[in-house]
Amino acid sequence: MRTGTYDDPWAKGESTQARSGADAHKSYLTVAHFNDIQPLDDQFGVDPKKTVPDALYEPLFGQIKGEDPRQTYAILDASKMMGMAEVLGNSGLQHKCLFKGQAYDDLRDVAPWIVRLAEDNSFTRHLFTHDPDDDVPWYLWAKRPGLYIRSTASLDQLWQHFRKFTRLQNEAGKWFYFRFWEPGPMVDYFTDMAADKGRVARWFNAYGHPVEVITPSTHIRPVPELTPNSTPLRLGTIEQRAFQRRAQWEVTDQMALDLRRQYPQETAQITEAELAARTARIVARLQGYGLRNGAHLYMMAVWDIMYGDAYETKEPSGQLQAILTKTTSEDIKFETYKRTLLSAEVA
């Protein structure tokens, strides 16, 4: 049985549960979570077609009576769709690459693009569509293509605003690309900074316009009293944690692909997006037991698929949870868990 061969980014630093050292008693962000949003299907024969899932309509296109109309934007990773620049050019939607000059010439096909989305537009619809039986290249839901933005700011204002974050400089003066358009690690990053007024103001206010960030799982809004902060953002500890989380997400995505490939029957009823999210949740839960090794985490994910989510908490004898909570080395903990789980007494 395959056990997986993975880099182990979880062994390189603190867990994903670590939070910023800013004042934990004040939050400058409101974070709401969506429950199990399902993507649109092909909608063959449906008229009129939906543009987004029902649960995302108000966050993405709803307006607040008496307030200036908010526009809807996406910041998309061009690497998630072959020829995205050309597709955007034919979409009828206003768009612009966040890279320019030599970076644009060299990296346009893997660069971030900001797009002003419109209802009843096929490109907008395809961002939220998935067909589990057919890998349609322009259906992008399962590929987690980027972040969604609500703001009264214009596209050019947001382009200028978000360009500031594509490259960050550390205290030593070294520059790093910062892939803030990746929804998985960035939700944790933004949650981390909620008590850091300076960071929140840099990210969530664009030239006096509040900025909201939306993913299929989360809606993040700044508090109303926030004012702009034009001080350049330096790459600090919280950003370094975001780099680490990105490596973790890459590994959990690969684990999800391996689960699909190795266990097609057991995962047949789970969408790609949910399998990726479920794998990430499994890994986060197991980190709480002190597990970091990628091969161990992969097999634990396999057993979760086979026996049920968080099976160690449901197994009647209590042996499995006792093993995981015991203070011992990870190798001993994993081997004991494996032997006990597969024994006739538990299985």
Secondary structure as a PSIPRED ss2 file (coil, helix, strand):
# PSIPRED VFORMAT (PSIPRED V4.0)

   1 M C   1.000  0.000  0.000
   2 R C   1.000  0.000  0.000
   3 T C   1.000  0.000  0.000
   4 G C   1.000  0.000  0.000
   5 T C   1.000  0.000  0.000
   6 Y C   1.000  0.000  0.000
   7 D C   1.000  0.000  0.000
   8 D C   1.000  0.000  0.000
   9 P H   0.000  1.000  0.000
  10 W H   0.000  1.000  0.000
  11 A H   0.000  1.000  0.000
  12 K H   0.000  1.000  0.000
  13 G C   1.000  0.000  0.000
  14 E C   1.000  0.000  0.000
  15 S C   1.000  0.000  0.000
  16 T C   1.000  0.000  0.000
  17 Q C   1.000  0.000  0.000
  18 A C   1.000  0.000  0.000
  19 R C   1.000  0.000  0.000
  20 S C   1.000  0.000  0.000
  21 G C   1.000  0.000  0.000
  22 A C   1.000  0.000  0.000
  23 D C   1.000  0.000  0.000
  24 A C   1.000  0.000  0.000
  25 H C   1.000  0.000  0.000
  26 K C   1.000  0.000  0.000
  27 S C   1.000  0.000  0.000
  28 Y C   1.000  0.000  0.000
  29 L E   0.000  0.000  1.000
  30 T E   0.000  0.000  1.000
  31 V E   0.000  0.000  1.000
  32 A E   0.000  0.000  1.000
  33 H E   0.000  0.000  1.000
  34 F C   1.000  0.000  0.000
  35 N C   1.000  0.000  0.000
  36 D C   1.000  0.000  0.000
  37 I C   1.000  0.000  0.000
  38 Q C   1.000  0.000  0.000
  39 P C   1.000  0.000  0.000
  40 L E   0.000  0.000  1.000
  41 D C   1.000  0.000  0.000
  42 D C   1.000  0.000  0.000
  43 Q C   1.000  0.000  0.000
  44 F C   1.000  0.000  0.000
  45 G C   1.000  0.000  0.000
  46 V C   1.000  0.000  0.000
  47 D C   1.000  0.000  0.000
  48 P C   1.000  0.000  0.000
  49 K C   1.000  0.000  0.000
  50 K C   1.000  0.000  0.000
  51 T C   1.000  0.000  0.000
  52 V C   1.000  0.000  0.000
  53 P C   1.000  0.000  0.000
  54 D H   0.000  1.000  0.000
  55 A H   0.000  1.000  0.000
  56 L H   0.000  1.000  0.000
  57 Y H   0.000  1.000  0.000
  58 E H   0.000  1.000  0.000
  59 P H   0.000  1.000  0.000
  60 L H   0.000  1.000  0.000
  61 F H   0.000  1.000  0.000
  62 G C   1.000  0.000  0.000
  63 Q C   1.000  0.000  0.000
  64 I C   1.000  0.000  0.000
  65 K C   1.000  0.000  0.000
  66 G C   1.000  0.000  0.000
  67 E C   1.000  0.000  0.000
  68 D C   1.000  0.000  0.000
  69 P C   1.000  0.000  0.000
  70 R C   1.000  0.000  0.000
  71 Q E   0.000  0.000  1.000
  72 T E   0.000  0.000  1.000
  73 Y E   0.000  0.000  1.000
  74 A E   0.000  0.000  1.000
  75 I E   0.000  0.000  1.000
  76 L E   0.000  0.000  1.000
  77 D E   0.000  0.000  1.000
  78 A H   0.000  1.000  0.000
  79 S H   0.000  1.000  0.000
  80 K H   0.000  1.000  0.000
  81 M C   1.000  0.000  0.000
  82 M C   1.000  0.000  0.000
  83 G C   1.000  0.000  0.000
  84 M H   0.000  1.000  0.000
  85 A H   0.000  1.000  0.000
  86 E H   0.000  1.000  0.000
  87 V H   0.000  1.000  0.000
  88 L H   0.000  1.000  0.000
  89 G H   0.000  1.000  0.000
  90 N C   1.000  0.000  0.000
  91 S C   1.000  0.000  0.000
  92 G C   1.000  0.000  0.000
  93 L C   1.000  0.000  0.000
  94 Q C   1.000  0.000  0.000
  95 H E   0.000  0.000  1.000
  96 K E   0.000  0.000  1.000
  97 C E   0.000  0.000  1.000
  98 L C   1.000  0.000  0.000
  99 F C   1.000  0.000  0.000
 100 K C   1.000  0.000  0.000
 101 G H   0.000  1.000  0.000
 102 Q H   0.000  1.000  0.000
 103 A H   0.000  1.000  0.000
 104 Y H   0.000  1.000  0.000
 105 D H   0.000  1.000  0.000
 106 D H   0.000  1.000  0.000
 107 L H   0.000  1.000  0.000
 108 R H   0.000  1.000  0.000
 109 D H   0.000  1.000  0.000
 110 V H   0.000  1.000  0.000
 111 A C   1.000  0.000  0.000
 112 P E   0.000  0.000  1.000
 113 W E   0.000  0.000  1.000
 114 I E   0.000  0.000  1.000
 115 V E   0.000  0.000  1.000
 116 R E   0.000  0.000  1.000
 117 L C   1.000  0.000  0.000
 118 A C   1.000  0.000  0.000
 119 E C   1.000  0.000  0.000
 120 D C   1.000  0.000  0.000
 121 N C   1.000  0.000  0.000
 122 S H   0.000  1.000  0.000
 123 F H   0.000  1.000  0.000
 124 T H   0.000  1.000  0.000
 125 R H   0.000  1.000  0.000
 126 H H   0.000  1.000  0.000
 127 L H   0.000  1.000  0.000
 128 F C   1.000  0.000  0.000
 129 T E   0.000  0.000  1.000
 130 H C   1.000  0.000  0.000
 131 D C   1.000  0.000  0.000
 132 P C   1.000  0.000  0.000
 133 D C   1.000  0.000  0.000
 134 D C   1.000  0.000  0.000
 135 D C   1.000  0.000  0.000
 136 V C   1.000  0.000  0.000
 137 P C   1.000  0.000  0.000
 138 W C   1.000  0.000  0.000
 139 Y C   1.000  0.000  0.000
 140 L C   1.000  0.000  0.000
 141 W H   0.000  1.000  0.000
 142 A H   0.000  1.000  0.000
 143 K H   0.000  1.000  0.000
 144 R C   1.000  0.000  0.000
 145 P C   1.000  0.000  0.000
 146 G E   0.000  0.000  1.000
 147 L E   0.000  0.000  1.000
 148 Y E   0.000  0.000  1.000
 149 I E   0.000  0.000  1.000
 150 R E   0.000  0.000  1.000
 151 S E   0.000  0.000  1.000
 152 T C   1.000  0.000  0.000
 153 A C   1.000  0.000  0.000
 154 S C   1.000  0.000  0.000
 155 L H   0.000  1.000  0.000
 156 D H   0.000  1.000  0.000
 157 Q H   0.000  1.000  0.000
 158 L H   0.000  1.000  0.000
 159 W H   0.000  1.000  0.000
 160 Q H   0.000  1.000  0.000
 161 H H   0.000  1.000  0.000
 162 F H   0.000  1.000  0.000
 163 R H   0.000  1.000  0.000
 164 K C   1.000  0.000  0.000
 165 F C   1.000  0.000  0.000
 166 T C   1.000  0.000  0.000
 167 R E   0.000  0.000  1.000
 168 L E   0.000  0.000  1.000
 169 Q E   0.000  0.000  1.000
 170 N C   1.000  0.000  0.000
 171 E C   1.000  0.000  0.000
 172 A C   1.000  0.000  0.000
 173 G C   1.000  0.000  0.000
 174 K C   1.000  0.000  0.000
 175 W E   0.000  0.000  1.000
 176 F E   0.000  0.000  1.000
 177 Y E   0.000  0.000  1.000
 178 F C   1.000  0.000  0.000
 179 R C   1.000  0.000  0.000
 180 F C   1.000  0.000  0.000
 181 W C   1.000  0.000  0.000
 182 E C   1.000  0.000  0.000
 183 P H   0.000  1.000  0.000
 184 G H   0.000  1.000  0.000
 185 P H   0.000  1.000  0.000
 186 M H   0.000  1.000  0.000
 187 V H   0.000  1.000  0.000
 188 D H   0.000  1.000  0.000
 189 Y H   0.000  1.000  0.000
 190 F H   0.000  1.000  0.000
 191 T H   0.000  1.000  0.000
 192 D H   0.000  1.000  0.000
 193 M H   0.000  1.000  0.000
 194 A H   0.000  1.000  0.000
 195 A H   0.000  1.000  0.000
 196 D C   1.000  0.000  0.000
 197 K H   0.000  1.000  0.000
 198 G H   0.000  1.000  0.000
 199 R H   0.000  1.000  0.000
 200 V H   0.000  1.000  0.000
 201 A H   0.000  1.000  0.000
 202 R H   0.000  1.000  0.000
 203 W H   0.000  1.000  0.000
 204 F H   0.000  1.000  0.000
 205 N E   0.000  0.000  1.000
 206 A E   0.000  0.000  1.000
 207 Y C   1.000  0.000  0.000
 208 G C   1.000  0.000  0.000
 209 H E   0.000  0.000  1.000
 210 P E   0.000  0.000  1.000
 211 V E   0.000  0.000  1.000
 212 E E   0.000  0.000  1.000
 213 V E   0.000  0.000  1.000
 214 I E   0.000  0.000  1.000
 215 T C   1.000  0.000  0.000
 216 P C   1.000  0.000  0.000
 217 S C   1.000  0.000  0.000
 218 T E   0.000  0.000  1.000
 219 H E   0.000  0.000  1.000
 220 I E   0.000  0.000  1.000
 221 R E   0.000  0.000  1.000
 222 P E   0.000  0.000  1.000
 223 V C   1.000  0.000  0.000
 224 P C   1.000  0.000  0.000
 225 E C   1.000  0.000  0.000
 226 L C   1.000  0.000  0.000
 227 T C   1.000  0.000  0.000
 228 P C   1.000  0.000  0.000
 229 N C   1.000  0.000  0.000
 230 S C   1.000  0.000  0.000
 231 T C   1.000  0.000  0.000
 232 P C   1.000  0.000  0.000
 233 L C   1.000  0.000  0.000
 234 R E   0.000  0.000  1.000
 235 L C   1.000  0.000  0.000
 236 G C   1.000  0.000  0.000
 237 T H   0.000  1.000  0.000
 238 I H   0.000  1.000  0.000
 239 E H   0.000  1.000  0.000
 240 Q H   0.000  1.000  0.000
 241 R H   0.000  1.000  0.000
 242 A H   0.000  1.000  0.000
 243 F H   0.000  1.000  0.000
 244 Q H   0.000  1.000  0.000
 245 R H   0.000  1.000  0.000
 246 R H   0.000  1.000  0.000
 247 A H   0.000  1.000  0.000
 248 Q H   0.000  1.000  0.000
 249 W H   0.000  1.000  0.000
 250 E H   0.000  1.000  0.000
 251 V H   0.000  1.000  0.000
 252 T H   0.000  1.000  0.000
 253 D H   0.000  1.000  0.000
 254 Q H   0.000  1.000  0.000
 255 M H   0.000  1.000  0.000
 256 A H   0.000  1.000  0.000
 257 L H   0.000  1.000  0.000
 258 D H   0.000  1.000  0.000
 259 L H   0.000  1.000  0.000
 260 R H   0.000  1.000  0.000
 261 R H   0.000  1.000  0.000
 262 Q H   0.000  1.000  0.000
 263 Y C   1.000  0.000  0.000
 264 P C   1.000  0.000  0.000
 265 Q C   1.000  0.000  0.000
 266 E C   1.000  0.000  0.000
 267 T C   1.000  0.000  0.000
 268 A C   1.000  0.000  0.000
 269 Q C   1.000  0.000  0.000
 270 I C   1.000  0.000  0.000
 271 T C   1.000  0.000  0.000
 272 E H   0.000  1.000  0.000
 273 A H   0.000  1.000  0.000
 274 E H   0.000  1.000  0.000
 275 L H   0.000  1.000  0.000
 276 A H   0.000  1.000  0.000
 277 A H   0.000  1.000  0.000
 278 R H   0.000  1.000  0.000
 279 T H   0.000  1.000  0.000
 280 A H   0.000  1.000  0.000
 281 R H   0.000  1.000  0.000
 282 I H   0.000  1.000  0.000
 283 V H   0.000  1.000  0.000
 284 A H   0.000  1.000  0.000
 285 R H   0.000  1.000  0.000
 286 L H   0.000  1.000  0.000
 287 Q H   0.000  1.000  0.000
 288 G C   1.000  0.000  0.000
 289 Y C   1.000  0.000  0.000
 290 G C   1.000  0.000  0.000
 291 L C   1.000  0.000  0.000
 292 R C   1.000  0.000  0.000
 293 N C   1.000  0.000  0.000
 294 G H   0.000  1.000  0.000
 295 A H   0.000  1.000  0.000
 296 H H   0.000  1.000  0.000
 297 L H   0.000  1.000  0.000
 298 Y H   0.000  1.000  0.000
 299 M H   0.000  1.000  0.000
 300 M H   0.000  1.000  0.000
 301 A H   0.000  1.000  0.000
 302 V H   0.000  1.000  0.000
 303 W H   0.000  1.000  0.000
 304 D H   0.000  1.000  0.000
 305 I H   0.000  1.000  0.000
 306 M H   0.000  1.000  0.000
 307 Y H   0.000  1.000  0.000
 308 G C   1.000  0.000  0.000
 309 D C   1.000  0.000  0.000
 310 A C   1.000  0.000  0.000
 311 Y H   0.000  1.000  0.000
 312 E H   0.000  1.000  0.000
 313 T H   0.000  1.000  0.000
 314 K C   1.000  0.000  0.000
 315 E C   1.000  0.000  0.000
 316 P C   1.000  0.000  0.000
 317 S C   1.000  0.000  0.000
 318 G C   1.000  0.000  0.000
 319 Q H   0.000  1.000  0.000
 320 L H   0.000  1.000  0.000
 321 Q H   0.000  1.000  0.000
 322 A H   0.000  1.000  0.000
 323 I H   0.000  1.000  0.000
 324 L H   0.000  1.000  0.000
 325 T H   0.000  1.000  0.000
 326 K C   1.000  0.000  0.000
 327 T C   1.000  0.000  0.000
 328 T C   1.000  0.000  0.000
 329 S C   1.000  0.000  0.000
 330 E H   0.000  1.000  0.000
 331 D H   0.000  1.000  0.000
 332 I H   0.000  1.000  0.000
 333 K H   0.000  1.000  0.000
 334 F H   0.000  1.000  0.000
 335 E H   0.000  1.000  0.000
 336 T H   0.000  1.000  0.000
 337 Y H   0.000  1.000  0.000
 338 K H   0.000  1.000  0.000
 339 R H   0.000  1.000  0.000
 340 T H   0.000  1.000  0.000
 341 L H   0.000  1.000  0.000
 342 L C   1.000  0.000  0.000
 343 S C   1.000  0.000  0.000
 344 A C   1.000  0.000  0.000
 345 E C   1.000  0.000  0.000
 346 V C   1.000  0.000  0.000
 347 A C   1.000  0.000  0.000
